[in-house]
Amino acid sequence: MLAAGFAPAQDQPDPGALEQQEPTYEEPGVLSRAGGFGLYVRDAGLYDFAAASIPPTSPDAEDSSYEGPSILSRATGLPSGAKGAINAFGLYAQILGVYDSGLVAPAAQGKTVAAGSYGTETSFGGNAVHRWKRGELSMVYRGAWLRYANAPEFNGLDQYLQLMLDQALLRHLTLSAQVTAGTTTIANGAFSFFPLGSLDRIGLPADELFDSRTNYMQSRVDLTWRRTARLSFDFGGDGFLVRRESPLLAGLNGFSARAGVAYRLTARQTISASYDQLEFDFQNAFGHSTLETGALGYSVALAREWDLATLAGAARVNTSGLTEVAVDPAIAALTGENYAVITFASLHYFPVAEIRLMRRLKEGTLTLDSASNITPGNGFYLTSRQTFGGLAYSYLFSRALEARWNAGFSRLAPIEQSLGKYSNLQGGIQALYRLTGDTYLDVRYDYRHYTTGDAWLKKDSSRVSLGVAFGLGETSEMRW
């Protein structure tokens, strides 16, 4: 999988920014209250949408603040020409009553039993941002303490932490660094899907089959050199690990290195090329994979509110591990075993592609995303081909009411394992209503259905939550 090639579609240092004019810095919307919602609203949902009050960016050449269409082969970076500085800080907390209908823990010999239980969830978190003339440091944290009445084995503290640093080292040289870490148990609901909005982070668990404690961490570093007003180069690397508490599921160690080039054709269009090498090694299971991926990208601002980003290429996958094969009937008659486990080493070539369409509105954001790539799996499925698609929509009805919808599907086809295909369908809806001041009513419903090639390994689960959230404070913005 192209770790650098499936980054979230966000604005970043673009090679086409006009060097002759220093763009005017606009305040970040993450903590803006102009639309009637504060920090809690930005963190409480499935996707970290931009502030609904931010007006759409105009893709006009004479607008020097426009960063150009997003590039899928690059991560978020420091807006070029940002000047001044801002300190912002905010906290929130919420108390929810929850019901989960399909809690499933991994068990030996396929004997899994789904359990339903009522419970409580106490969540807390915050954002902190410090921006100076040549850089920015930001932090996002979320914690959720879960307690179930009839399923105490699923109790615990889920956490998510992300640190991001963007620093302009020289006029045309920018350093971006990210560290993401977390621990989670529940495989359905807003918190478990949080990493899915971050497609450049291959080390974060997704498509988990079981409600089992999983710890993960990934670090990412990128160096972007703007050679001219139109041409830029990007060099970077990642390191990541995943540890699953159950000995029946595989953990993961891995790293990647990448390089890319982007050229801005016009104010509306950018083309790019990238190369990635990715290594991952499985823990608690014998297996290793090396991926080499090359891809070409094209991004275009279709209109004032619409952005389209595409990426296509090919991956060379060299993988080794264990697989199960049928034994010759004559040998099976002597040994009493119809199957044997053997080691394998194989080489495959696969296409990779992604397309993302985003519309920015004054009242909300719409994102459509679809991709085909290679993934290290979910601890049960190892190196696999993945196909996924998703839709996310956020709409601000008024200063007191905001709603969010999301839906998605995912399929895994193991490259060498003797397993059936995994298919996953999920969706959710959330409504946030401001009761008074910084107090909100939060109502959410999530549904998930997945199947595999084994009749015993399938799941239908629903999660309902209802509660109250509180904004605990946000400092005034400061400039110097």
SEVOVEX-157387 format. One record per residue (C-alpha): x, y, z; residue in one letter. Coordinates in Angstrom, 1 decimal. Layout:
<sites>
X	Y	Z	A $
...
</sites>
This chain:
<sites>
0.0	0.0	0.0	M $
1.2	3.5	-0.8	L $
1.4	5.0	2.7	A $
2.1	8.4	1.4	A $
-0.4	7.9	-1.4	G $
-3.6	7.8	0.5	F $
-3.3	10.8	2.8	A $
-6.5	12.8	3.8	P $
-7.5	15.4	1.3	A $
-6.5	18.5	3.3	Q $
-4.7	21.7	2.3	D $
-0.9	21.6	2.4	Q $
2.1	23.4	1.1	P $
1.5	23.4	-2.6	D $
4.2	24.0	-5.3	P $
2.0	26.5	-7.1	G $
1.6	29.0	-4.3	A $
2.6	32.4	-5.7	L $
6.0	33.4	-4.2	E $
5.6	37.0	-5.1	Q $
2.7	37.5	-2.9	Q $
2.6	36.5	0.8	E $
-0.8	35.0	1.5	P $
-2.9	36.4	4.3	T $
-3.3	33.9	7.1	Y $
-6.8	33.0	8.0	E $
-7.7	31.8	11.5	E $
-8.1	28.0	11.9	P $
-11.7	26.9	12.1	G $
-11.2	24.0	14.5	V $
-11.8	26.2	17.5	L $
-14.1	28.8	15.8	S $
-17.4	29.5	17.4	R $
-18.7	31.6	14.6	A $
-21.0	28.9	13.5	G $
-22.5	28.3	16.9	G $
-20.5	25.2	17.9	F $
-17.3	24.9	19.9	G $
-14.5	22.4	20.4	L $
-16.7	19.5	21.5	Y $
-18.5	19.5	18.2	V $
-15.2	19.2	16.3	R $
-14.1	16.1	18.4	D $
-17.4	14.3	19.1	A $
-18.1	13.0	15.6	G $
-16.8	10.3	13.4	L $
-14.9	12.6	11.0	Y $
-13.0	15.7	11.8	D $
-14.9	18.0	9.4	F $
-13.7	21.6	8.8	A $
-15.7	24.2	10.7	A $
-19.0	24.8	9.0	A $
-18.6	28.5	9.3	S $
-15.5	28.7	7.1	I $
-16.4	30.1	3.7	P $
-15.4	28.0	0.7	P $
-12.0	28.7	-0.7	T $
-12.0	30.2	-4.2	S $
-9.7	28.5	-6.7	P $
-8.9	31.7	-8.5	D $
-5.4	32.4	-9.6	A $
-5.5	35.9	-8.3	E $
-6.4	34.7	-4.8	D $
-3.0	34.2	-3.2	S $
-4.4	32.4	-0.2	S $
-5.6	29.5	-2.3	Y $
-3.3	26.5	-1.8	E $
-4.5	24.6	-4.9	G $
-6.3	21.3	-5.0	P $
-5.2	18.7	-2.5	S $
-2.6	16.0	-3.4	I $
-3.4	12.4	-2.3	L $
0.3	11.5	-2.1	S $
1.1	14.0	0.6	R $
0.2	14.5	4.2	A $
-1.1	17.7	5.8	T $
1.5	20.5	6.0	G $
2.0	24.0	7.1	L $
0.0	26.6	5.0	P $
2.6	28.6	3.0	S $
3.2	32.1	4.1	G $
1.3	31.8	7.4	A $
2.2	34.8	9.5	K $
1.5	35.9	13.0	G $
0.8	33.4	15.8	A $
-2.1	31.9	17.6	I $
-2.4	30.1	20.9	N $
-5.7	28.2	21.3	A $
-6.8	25.6	23.9	F $
-10.1	23.9	24.6	G $
-11.5	21.0	26.6	L $
-14.8	19.1	26.6	Y $
-16.4	16.2	28.5	A $
-19.5	14.1	27.9	Q $
-21.6	11.6	29.8	I $
-23.5	9.0	27.7	L $
-25.8	6.1	28.2	G $
-25.0	3.4	25.6	V $
-26.3	0.1	24.4	Y $
-24.1	-2.3	22.3	D $
-25.9	-5.3	20.8	S $
-23.0	-7.3	19.4	G $
-20.0	-7.4	21.7	L $
-17.7	-10.3	20.6	V $
-14.4	-11.4	22.1	A $
-11.9	-13.7	20.2	P $
-12.1	-17.3	21.2	A $
-10.3	-20.5	20.3	A $
-11.8	-23.0	17.8	Q $
-14.3	-20.4	16.5	G $
-16.6	-20.4	19.6	K $
-17.5	-16.8	19.6	T $
-20.7	-15.6	21.3	V $
-22.1	-12.1	20.8	A $
-23.3	-10.3	23.9	A $
-25.6	-7.3	24.3	G $
-25.3	-4.9	27.2	S $
-26.3	-1.5	28.5	Y $
-23.6	0.7	29.9	G $
-22.2	4.2	30.4	T $
-19.5	6.1	28.6	E $
-17.6	9.0	30.1	T $
-15.6	10.9	27.5	S $
-13.2	13.7	27.7	F $
-10.7	15.4	25.4	G $
-9.4	18.5	23.9	G $
-7.3	20.4	21.3	N $
-4.3	22.6	21.8	A $
-2.7	24.7	19.1	V $
0.2	27.0	19.1	H $
1.2	28.7	15.9	R $
4.2	31.0	15.4	W $
5.5	32.8	12.3	K $
7.2	29.8	10.7	R $
5.4	26.9	12.2	G $
2.6	25.2	14.1	E $
2.3	22.6	16.9	L $
-1.0	21.0	17.6	S $
-2.4	18.3	19.8	M $
-5.6	16.3	19.8	V $
-6.6	14.0	22.6	Y $
-9.7	11.9	23.3	R $
-10.4	9.5	26.1	G $
-13.5	7.3	26.7	A $
-14.2	5.3	29.9	W $
-16.6	2.4	29.2	L $
-18.5	0.4	31.8	R $
-21.0	-2.3	30.9	Y $
-23.7	-3.8	33.2	A $
-23.6	-7.3	31.8	N $
-20.3	-7.5	30.0	A $
-17.5	-6.4	32.4	P $
-14.8	-8.0	30.2	E $
-15.3	-5.1	27.8	F $
-14.9	-2.3	30.4	N $
-11.9	-0.1	30.1	G $
-10.4	3.2	28.9	L $
-10.1	3.9	25.2	D $
-7.7	6.7	24.2	Q $
-6.5	8.6	21.1	Y $
-3.6	11.1	20.9	L $
-2.2	12.9	17.9	Q $
0.7	15.4	17.9	L $
1.5	17.4	14.7	M $
4.4	19.7	14.1	L $
4.9	21.8	10.9	D $
8.0	24.0	10.7	Q $
9.3	26.1	7.8	A $
13.0	25.4	8.1	L $
13.9	27.7	5.2	L $
11.8	29.8	2.8	R $
11.2	26.8	0.5	H $
11.8	23.9	2.9	L $
9.1	22.6	5.3	T $
9.3	19.9	7.9	L $
6.1	18.0	8.9	S $
6.0	15.5	11.7	A $
3.1	13.5	13.2	Q $
2.8	11.0	16.0	V $
-0.4	9.1	16.5	T $
-1.1	6.6	19.4	A $
-4.1	5.0	20.9	G $
-5.8	2.1	22.5	T $
-9.3	0.8	21.8	T $
-11.6	-2.1	22.5	T $
-15.0	-1.7	20.9	I $
-15.1	-2.4	17.1	A $
-18.3	-0.3	16.6	N $
-19.1	3.3	17.3	G $
-17.6	6.7	16.7	A $
-14.4	6.1	18.7	F $
-13.4	2.9	17.0	S $
-13.8	4.5	13.5	F $
-11.7	7.6	14.4	F $
-8.5	6.4	12.6	P $
-10.5	5.7	9.4	L $
-10.5	9.3	8.5	G $
-6.7	9.2	8.3	S $
-5.9	7.1	5.3	L $
-2.2	7.8	5.3	D $
-1.8	6.0	8.6	R $
-1.4	2.4	7.7	I $
-0.3	1.4	11.2	G $
-3.7	2.3	12.7	L $
-6.1	-0.7	13.1	P $
-9.2	-0.8	11.0	A $
-11.8	-3.5	10.0	D $
-11.3	-5.2	13.4	E $
-13.3	-8.4	13.8	L $
-13.5	-8.6	17.5	F $
-14.0	-6.3	20.5	D $
-10.5	-6.9	21.9	S $
-8.0	-4.5	23.4	R $
-5.7	-3.1	20.6	T $
-2.8	-0.7	21.1	N $
-1.2	1.2	18.2	Y $
1.3	3.9	17.4	M $
2.6	5.5	14.2	Q $
5.1	8.3	13.6	S $
5.5	10.1	10.3	R $
8.0	12.6	9.0	V $
7.9	14.5	5.7	D $
10.3	17.1	4.2	L $
8.9	19.2	1.4	T $
11.1	21.3	-0.9	W $
9.5	23.9	-3.1	R $
12.0	24.1	-5.9	R $
10.0	26.7	-7.8	T $
6.6	28.3	-7.6	A $
5.1	25.3	-9.4	R $
7.5	22.4	-8.7	L $
8.0	20.7	-5.3	S $
9.5	17.5	-4.0	F $
8.5	15.5	-0.9	D $
10.6	12.9	1.1	F $
9.4	11.0	4.1	G $
9.1	7.9	6.2	G $
6.9	6.2	8.8	D $
7.3	3.7	11.6	G $
4.4	1.9	13.2	F $
3.3	-0.9	15.5	L $
0.1	-2.6	16.5	V $
-0.3	-4.9	19.6	R $
-3.4	-6.9	20.2	R $
-4.1	-8.3	23.6	E $
-5.5	-11.6	22.4	S $
-2.8	-14.2	21.6	P $
-5.1	-15.4	18.8	L $
-4.6	-12.2	16.8	L $
-1.4	-11.0	15.1	A $
0.4	-7.8	16.0	G $
2.3	-5.7	13.5	L $
5.7	-3.9	13.2	N $
6.5	-1.9	10.1	G $
8.2	1.1	8.5	F $
8.1	2.9	5.1	S $
10.1	5.3	3.0	A $
8.8	7.4	0.2	R $
9.6	10.2	-2.3	A $
7.3	12.2	-4.5	G $
7.2	15.2	-6.9	V $
4.3	17.5	-7.7	A $
3.9	20.1	-10.4	Y $
1.1	22.7	-10.5	R $
-0.1	23.1	-14.0	L $
-2.6	25.9	-13.4	T $
-4.2	27.5	-10.4	A $
-6.8	24.7	-10.5	R $
-4.7	21.6	-11.5	Q $
-1.8	19.7	-10.0	T $
-0.1	16.5	-11.2	I $
2.1	14.3	-9.0	S $
4.2	11.1	-9.0	A $
5.3	9.1	-6.0	S $
7.2	6.0	-5.0	Y $
6.8	4.0	-1.7	D $
8.5	1.1	-0.1	Q $
6.8	-0.5	2.8	L $
7.8	-3.3	5.1	E $
5.7	-5.0	7.8	F $
6.3	-8.0	10.0	D $
3.6	-9.8	11.9	F $
3.8	-10.7	15.6	Q $
2.3	-13.8	17.1	N $
2.2	-15.2	13.5	A $
4.8	-16.1	11.0	F $
4.6	-13.6	8.2	G $
6.4	-10.7	6.4	H $
5.6	-8.5	3.5	S $
7.5	-6.0	1.3	T $
5.5	-3.6	-0.8	L $
6.9	-1.3	-3.6	E $
4.4	1.1	-5.0	T $
4.6	3.7	-7.8	G $
1.7	6.0	-8.6	A $
0.6	9.1	-10.5	L $
-1.8	11.6	-9.2	G $
-4.0	14.4	-10.6	Y $
-5.9	16.9	-8.5	S $
-8.3	19.6	-9.8	V $
-10.6	22.3	-8.3	A $
-13.7	21.7	-10.4	L $
-15.6	24.7	-9.0	A $
-15.6	27.1	-6.1	R $
-16.8	24.4	-3.7	E $
-15.7	21.2	-5.4	W $
-12.3	19.4	-5.2	D $
-11.4	16.2	-7.1	L $
-8.2	14.2	-6.3	A $
-7.2	11.0	-8.0	T $
-4.3	8.5	-7.8	L $
-3.5	5.4	-9.8	A $
-0.5	3.1	-9.9	G $
0.8	-0.4	-9.2	A $
2.2	-2.4	-6.2	A $
4.7	-5.1	-6.2	R $
4.0	-7.4	-3.2	V $
6.6	-9.9	-1.9	N $
5.1	-11.8	1.0	T $
5.9	-14.9	3.0	S $
4.0	-16.8	5.7	G $
2.1	-19.9	6.5	L $
-0.8	-21.4	4.6	T $
-2.9	-24.5	4.8	E $
-2.9	-27.1	1.9	V $
-4.8	-30.3	1.3	A $
-2.8	-33.5	1.9	V $
-2.6	-36.3	-0.6	D $
-5.3	-38.9	0.2	P $
-2.7	-41.7	0.6	A $
-0.7	-39.7	3.1	I $
-3.9	-38.6	4.9	A $
-4.8	-42.2	5.3	A $
-1.6	-42.8	7.2	L $
-1.4	-39.6	9.2	T $
-5.1	-39.0	9.8	G $
-4.7	-35.4	8.8	E $
-6.4	-34.0	5.7	N $
-4.6	-30.7	5.7	Y $
-1.0	-29.5	6.4	A $
0.5	-26.1	7.3	V $
3.4	-25.1	5.1	I $
5.6	-22.0	4.6	T $
5.3	-20.0	1.4	F $
7.0	-17.1	-0.4	A $
5.2	-15.4	-3.3	S $
5.4	-12.4	-5.5	L $
2.4	-10.5	-6.9	H $
1.6	-7.4	-8.8	Y $
-1.6	-5.4	-8.1	F $
-3.2	-2.1	-9.2	P $
-3.7	0.6	-6.6	V $
-6.1	3.5	-7.1	A $
-8.0	6.2	-5.1	E $
-10.5	8.9	-6.0	I $
-11.8	11.5	-3.6	R $
-14.5	14.1	-4.2	L $
-15.1	16.8	-1.6	M $
-17.6	19.7	-1.5	R $
-17.1	22.5	1.0	R $
-20.3	24.4	1.8	L $
-20.9	27.2	4.2	K $
-23.3	25.0	6.2	E $
-21.3	21.7	5.9	G $
-19.0	19.3	4.2	T $
-19.5	16.4	1.8	L $
-16.8	13.8	1.2	T $
-16.9	10.8	-1.2	L $
-13.9	8.4	-1.2	D $
-13.1	5.1	-2.9	S $
-9.9	3.2	-3.1	A $
-8.2	-0.2	-3.9	S $
-4.9	-0.9	-2.2	N $
-2.9	-3.3	-0.1	I $
-3.3	-3.6	3.7	T $
-1.6	-5.5	6.5	P $
-5.1	-6.7	7.6	G $
-6.8	-6.8	11.0	N $
-4.9	-9.4	13.0	G $
-6.9	-12.3	11.6	F $
-6.6	-11.5	8.0	Y $
-2.9	-10.7	7.2	L $
-1.6	-9.1	4.0	T $
-4.7	-8.5	1.9	S $
-6.1	-6.6	-1.1	R $
-8.5	-4.0	0.2	Q $
-11.4	-2.2	-1.6	T $
-13.3	0.4	0.3	F $
-15.6	3.3	-0.2	G $
-17.1	5.9	2.1	G $
-19.4	8.9	2.3	L $
-19.4	11.5	5.1	A $
-21.6	14.5	5.3	Y $
-22.0	17.2	7.9	S $
-24.7	19.9	7.9	Y $
-25.3	22.8	10.2	L $
-29.0	23.4	10.3	F $
-28.8	26.4	12.6	S $
-26.7	27.8	15.4	R $
-28.2	25.2	17.7	A $
-28.4	22.0	15.6	L $
-25.8	20.1	13.6	E $
-26.2	16.6	12.1	A $
-23.6	14.2	10.6	R $
-24.0	11.1	8.5	W $
-21.5	8.5	7.4	N $
-21.6	5.2	5.5	A $
-18.9	2.9	4.2	G $
-18.0	-0.5	2.9	F $
-14.8	-2.5	3.0	S $
-13.6	-5.8	1.5	R $
-10.5	-7.8	2.2	L $
-9.2	-10.6	0.0	A $
-6.1	-12.3	1.6	P $
-3.3	-12.7	-0.8	I $
-2.2	-16.2	0.4	E $
-4.2	-17.2	3.4	Q $
-6.8	-19.9	2.9	S $
-9.6	-17.7	4.1	L $
-12.8	-16.4	2.5	G $
-13.3	-12.8	1.6	K $
-14.1	-10.3	4.4	Y $
-17.0	-7.9	3.7	S $
-17.9	-5.0	6.0	N $
-20.8	-2.5	5.9	L $
-21.1	0.2	8.4	Q $
-22.9	3.5	8.9	G $
-23.8	6.1	11.5	G $
-25.8	9.2	12.2	I $
-25.3	11.8	14.9	Q $
-27.3	14.8	16.0	A $
-25.9	17.6	18.2	L $
-28.2	20.1	19.8	Y $
-27.1	23.1	21.8	R $
-29.1	23.3	25.0	L $
-27.5	26.3	26.5	T $
-24.1	28.0	26.4	G $
-21.5	25.2	26.0	D $
-23.9	22.3	26.9	T $
-25.0	20.0	24.1	Y $
-27.4	17.1	23.7	L $
-25.6	14.3	21.8	D $
-27.6	11.5	20.1	V $
-25.9	8.8	17.9	R $
-26.6	5.5	16.2	Y $
-24.0	3.2	14.6	D $
-24.6	0.0	12.7	Y $
-22.1	-2.6	11.5	R $
-22.4	-5.8	9.5	H $
-19.6	-8.0	8.4	Y $
-19.2	-11.5	7.0	T $
-16.3	-13.8	6.2	T $
-15.8	-17.2	4.4	G $
-16.6	-18.9	7.7	D $
-20.2	-19.2	8.9	A $
-19.3	-18.7	12.5	W $
-17.3	-15.5	11.9	L $
-19.9	-12.9	11.1	K $
-21.5	-10.1	13.0	K $
-24.4	-7.7	13.1	D $
-24.1	-5.0	15.8	S $
-25.8	-1.8	16.7	S $
-24.7	0.9	19.1	R $
-27.0	3.6	20.5	V $
-25.7	6.5	22.6	S $
-27.6	9.4	24.3	L $
-26.1	11.9	26.6	G $
-25.0	15.4	27.5	V $
-21.7	17.1	26.6	A $
-20.0	20.1	28.1	F $
-17.5	22.5	26.8	G $
-15.0	23.2	29.6	L $
-13.3	26.3	28.2	G $
-11.5	27.9	25.4	E $
-9.0	30.7	25.7	T $
-9.1	33.8	23.7	S $
-7.0	33.8	20.6	E $
-3.8	35.7	20.9	M $
-1.6	37.2	18.2	R $
1.9	38.6	18.2	W $
</sites>
